[in-house]
Amino acid sequence: VSTQSTGEPAGSHGVWSLDDYQFLPFYLGAAQLIGHSEILPMSIRLSQVVTSFYKEYMYLDCIRFINEMKTGPFAEHSPILDSVSQVPNWEKVNQGMLKMYKDEVLGKFPVMQHFLFGSILPFN
């Protein structure tokens, strides 16, 4: 659907945040790159690195997909990811993605508004 439409998912924050469905692939992808000696967070700005390694690393595959779907300078259509690329190492990127996921997805009531609570999973 994303490749055929320019619409955004419900609850999208637009360019000012990662959309809800994007946090986990970036979090897991950053975890995959922790300790990598050659691919640094700033490497996402280098198209040669992204196109060479996107099949091996989830984070780079996410960046490749964004580059295919969006037009214009990366810093304009993905300012949060552009800022994240300035973080010195993948461990800090991973920690930041987890914090953002907790705050922006798990911490928001609308994510859970249609969830059925009951005796197995009570709402306290």
KEDREN-950229 format. One record per residue (C-alpha): residue number from 1; residue in three letters; x negated, y negated, z. Coordinates in Angstrom, 2 decimals. Last residue first. Example, Ala and Ser with C-alpha at 12.3 -4.5 7.8 and 13.67 -1.06 7.14 Angstrom:
# residues 2
<node 2, "SER", <-13.67, 1.06, 7.14>> <node 1, "ALA", <-12.30, 4.50, 7.80>> 
***
This chain:
# residues 124
<node 124, "ASN", <5.72, 1.38, 36.30>> <node 123, "PHE", <6.96, 2.89, 33.02>> <node 122, "PRO", <7.04, 6.67, 33.42>> <node 121, "LEU", <5.23, 9.04, 31.04>> <node 120, "ILE", <6.38, 12.60, 31.71>> <node 119, "SER", <9.64, 11.55, 33.41>> <node 118, "GLY", <10.58, 9.11, 30.67>> <node 117, "PHE", <9.23, 6.31, 28.53>> <node 116, "LEU", <9.98, 6.13, 24.83>> <node 115, "PHE", <7.69, 3.69, 23.03>> <node 114, "HIS", <9.41, 1.02, 20.98>> <node 113, "GLN", <8.11, -1.96, 22.98>> <node 112, "MET", <4.59, -0.53, 23.45>> <node 111, "VAL", <2.68, -2.46, 20.82>> <node 110, "PRO", <4.96, -5.44, 21.45>> <node 109, "PHE", <3.63, -5.71, 25.05>> <node 108, "LYS", <0.12, -6.79, 24.13>> <node 107, "GLY", <-2.79, -5.55, 26.22>> <node 106, "LEU", <-3.33, -2.43, 24.14>> <node 105, "VAL", <-3.70, -4.38, 20.91>> <node 104, "GLU", <-5.38, -7.77, 21.35>> <node 103, "ASP", <-6.97, -7.43, 24.78>> <node 102, "LYS", <-7.94, -3.75, 24.79>> <node 101, "TYR", <-8.93, -3.79, 21.12>> <node 100, "MET", <-10.92, -7.01, 21.60>> <node 99, "LYS", <-12.80, -5.48, 24.54>> <node 98, "LEU", <-13.49, -2.33, 22.53>> <node 97, "MET", <-14.72, -4.38, 19.58>> <node 96, "GLY", <-17.00, -6.40, 21.87>> <node 95, "GLN", <-18.56, -3.28, 23.37>> <node 94, "ASN", <-19.17, -1.86, 19.88>> <node 93, "VAL", <-20.69, -5.11, 18.63>> <node 92, "LYS", <-22.92, -5.22, 21.73>> <node 91, "GLU", <-24.11, -1.66, 21.07>> <node 90, "TRP", <-24.51, -2.47, 17.38>> <node 89, "ASN", <-27.23, -5.05, 17.96>> <node 88, "PRO", <-28.02, -8.79, 17.72>> <node 87, "VAL", <-24.51, -10.21, 17.28>> <node 86, "GLN", <-24.49, -12.46, 14.20>> <node 85, "SER", <-22.34, -10.00, 12.23>> <node 84, "VAL", <-19.60, -10.48, 14.83>> <node 83, "SER", <-19.19, -14.08, 13.67>> <node 82, "ASP", <-18.64, -12.93, 10.08>> <node 81, "LEU", <-16.25, -10.30, 11.34>> <node 80, "ILE", <-14.21, -12.98, 13.11>> <node 79, "PRO", <-14.39, -15.35, 10.13>> <node 78, "SER", <-13.01, -12.80, 7.64>> <node 77, "HIS", <-11.50, -14.73, 4.70>> <node 76, "GLU", <-13.70, -17.82, 5.03>> <node 75, "ALA", <-16.94, -16.23, 6.25>> <node 74, "PHE", <-16.69, -13.60, 3.50>> <node 73, "PRO", <-16.69, -16.27, 0.78>> <node 72, "GLY", <-13.87, -15.96, -1.72>> <node 71, "THR", <-11.66, -13.04, -2.61>> <node 70, "LYS", <-10.25, -10.30, -0.42>> <node 69, "MET", <-9.34, -6.71, -1.23>> <node 68, "GLU", <-12.66, -5.34, -2.51>> <node 67, "ASN", <-14.73, -7.14, 0.13>> <node 66, "ILE", <-12.33, -5.92, 2.81>> <node 65, "PHE", <-12.71, -2.35, 1.60>> <node 64, "ARG", <-16.51, -2.64, 1.57>> <node 63, "ILE", <-16.47, -4.04, 5.11>> <node 62, "CYS", <-14.36, -1.09, 6.29>> <node 61, "ASP", <-16.73, 1.32, 4.52>> <node 60, "LEU", <-19.66, -0.41, 6.23>> <node 59, "TYR", <-18.06, 0.20, 9.63>> <node 58, "MET", <-17.33, 3.84, 8.74>> <node 57, "TYR", <-20.94, 4.69, 7.90>> <node 56, "GLU", <-22.06, 7.40, 5.49>> <node 55, "LYS", <-19.93, 6.64, 2.44>> <node 54, "TYR", <-20.47, 2.89, 2.93>> <node 53, "PHE", <-24.27, 3.25, 2.76>> <node 52, "SER", <-25.45, 1.98, -0.62>> <node 51, "THR", <-22.53, -0.33, -1.35>> <node 50, "VAL", <-22.77, -2.03, 2.07>> <node 49, "VAL", <-26.56, -2.32, 1.99>> <node 48, "GLN", <-26.57, -3.76, -1.55>> <node 47, "SER", <-23.75, -6.16, -0.65>> <node 46, "LEU", <-25.84, -7.75, 2.07>> <node 45, "ARG", <-23.61, -9.62, 4.52>> <node 44, "ILE", <-22.87, -6.40, 6.43>> <node 43, "SER", <-26.60, -6.26, 7.17>> <node 42, "MET", <-26.18, -8.90, 9.91>> <node 41, "PRO", <-24.94, -6.13, 12.22>> <node 40, "LEU", <-28.22, -4.26, 11.72>> <node 39, "ILE", <-28.89, -1.35, 9.39>> <node 38, "GLU", <-32.58, -0.45, 9.69>> <node 37, "SER", <-33.19, 0.93, 13.20>> <node 36, "HIS", <-29.78, 2.42, 13.85>> <node 35, "GLY", <-29.42, 2.59, 17.65>> <node 34, "ILE", <-25.66, 2.20, 17.66>> <node 33, "LEU", <-24.40, 2.64, 14.07>> <node 32, "GLN", <-21.75, 5.29, 14.77>> <node 31, "ALA", <-20.46, 3.26, 17.71>> <node 30, "ALA", <-19.98, 0.29, 15.36>> <node 29, "GLY", <-17.91, 2.51, 13.06>> <node 28, "LEU", <-15.78, 3.72, 15.96>> <node 27, "TYR", <-14.97, 0.15, 17.03>> <node 26, "PHE", <-14.52, -1.03, 13.44>> <node 25, "PRO", <-12.25, 1.90, 12.60>> <node 24, "LEU", <-10.33, 1.31, 15.86>> <node 23, "PHE", <-9.77, -2.41, 15.46>> <node 22, "GLN", <-8.37, -2.45, 11.95>> <node 21, "TYR", <-4.78, -1.40, 12.52>> <node 20, "ASP", <-4.13, -4.38, 14.78>> <node 19, "ASP", <-5.31, -6.97, 12.25>> <node 18, "LEU", <-8.69, -8.46, 13.01>> <node 17, "SER", <-8.33, -12.05, 14.02>> <node 16, "TRP", <-8.19, -15.55, 12.57>> <node 15, "VAL", <-7.69, -14.45, 8.95>> <node 14, "GLY", <-4.07, -13.51, 9.46>> <node 13, "HIS", <-2.89, -12.53, 12.94>> <node 12, "SER", <-0.78, -9.71, 11.60>> <node 11, "GLY", <2.18, -8.61, 13.70>> <node 10, "ALA", <3.81, -6.92, 10.73>> <node 9, "PRO", <1.21, -5.92, 8.18>> <node 8, "GLU", <-0.02, -8.48, 5.64>> <node 7, "GLY", <1.20, -8.82, 2.09>> <node 6, "THR", <-1.21, -8.88, -0.85>> <node 5, "SER", <0.21, -5.68, -2.23>> <node 4, "GLN", <-1.13, -2.83, -4.35>> <node 3, "THR", <-4.38, -2.09, -2.53>> <node 2, "SER", <-2.80, -2.43, 0.89>> <node 1, "VAL", <0.00, 0.00, 0.00>> 
***
